[in-house]
Amino acid sequence: MADTTNDVRIIKDTTANPAPLGLMAFGTTTVLLNLANIGAFKVTSMVLGMAIFYGGIAQVIAGIMEWKKNNTFGMVAFLSFGLFWLSFVALEVMPHMSKSLAPDAKAVGWYLVTWGVFTGLMFVASLRINRSLQAVFLSLTVLFFLLAWSKFADSATLLKVAGWEGLFVGLSAMYGSTAQIWNEYYGKIVLPLGVVKK
C-alpha cells in the first residue's frame, strides 16, 4: 500500500474577482448621493434604496468574497463601506421613527470625521496596490472631511463643494471597476490602473 502521508493537494481558486462589483456598487451610490448634495435632486427612497441594496448589500457580498480570496484589504474596505451605506440609511430613516433618535449636526460631523480617519488609514495601505485605488481613497478621505466641515459650519456652500468632489470619488471608483472588467476580458490593458511595482 502506497504511503500518502506527504501528498499535497493544491486547490486552484476559480472564483471571480469581486473587486469590480464592490467598486461599482460604491461608485454609483456615491455619485447618486453627491448629485443630491449639489442640489440635482433631494435624498429620497431612490438614493436610500440604492444605498441599501447596491452600496450596502452588494459591497458586503464583495467583502465576504474578498475574505474567501484571502484579500484583507478588499475584505475590510468592502465590508466597511457596505456597512457605512447601511448606517447612512439608518441615520436618515431612524429619526422618522422617533425624533429622539435624530443626531444633531455636530454628531453627524464627528461621524464623518471618524470615517475620514478610517479612509485615510486605508489610503496608506492602498499605496501598495494601484494608482486607481489611491485616487479613490485619497479623494474619499477629502470628501469625508469636507462633509464633516459642512456639518460643523452648517454651510450649504461647503456641502455643494463636497458634492462636486464626491462626484469625482464615485466616478473614480466606477473607472477602477470598469478597468478591471475590460482589462480581464480583452486580455490587455485597455484602461490603466497604475499598478504599483513591489
HUKAWO-V432278 format. One record per backbone hydrogen bond with DSSP energy under -0.5 kcal/mol. CO is the residue of the C=O (numbers start at 1). NH is the residue of the N-H. Records with the same first field share a line. If there is no record, write none. Layout:
CO: NH + NH
//
This chain:
2: 4
4: 7
8: 10
9: 11
10: 12
12: 14
16: 18
18: 22
19: 23
20: 24
21: 25
22: 26
23: 27
24: 28
25: 29
26: 30
27: 31
28: 32
29: 33
30: 34
31: 35
32: 36
33: 37
34: 38
35: 40
36: 39
42: 44
44: 48
45: 49
46: 50
47: 51
48: 52
49: 53
50: 54 + 55
51: 56
52: 57
53: 58
54: 59
56: 60
57: 61
58: 62
59: 63
60: 64
61: 65
62: 66
63: 67
64: 68
65: 69
66: 71
67: 70
70: 72
71: 75
72: 76
73: 77
74: 78
75: 79
76: 80
77: 81
78: 82
79: 83
80: 84
81: 85
82: 86
83: 87
84: 88
85: 89
86: 90
87: 91
88: 92
89: 93
90: 94
93: 96 + 97
94: 97 + 98
98: 101
99: 102
104: 108
105: 109
106: 110
107: 111
108: 112
109: 113
110: 114
111: 115
112: 116
113: 117
114: 118
115: 119
116: 120
117: 121
118: 122
119: 123
120: 124
121: 125
122: 126
123: 127
124: 127
125: 128
126: 129 + 130
129: 196
130: 134
131: 135
132: 136
133: 137
134: 138
135: 139
136: 140
137: 141
138: 142
139: 143
140: 144
141: 145
142: 146
143: 147
144: 148
145: 149
146: 150
147: 151
148: 152
149: 153
150: 154 + 155
154: 156
155: 159
156: 160
157: 161
158: 162
159: 163
160: 164
161: 165
162: 166
163: 167
164: 168
165: 169
166: 170
167: 171
168: 172
169: 173
170: 174
171: 175
172: 176
173: 177
174: 178
175: 179
176: 180
177: 181
178: 182
179: 183
180: 184
181: 185
182: 186
183: 187 + 188
188: 190
193: 132
194: 131
//
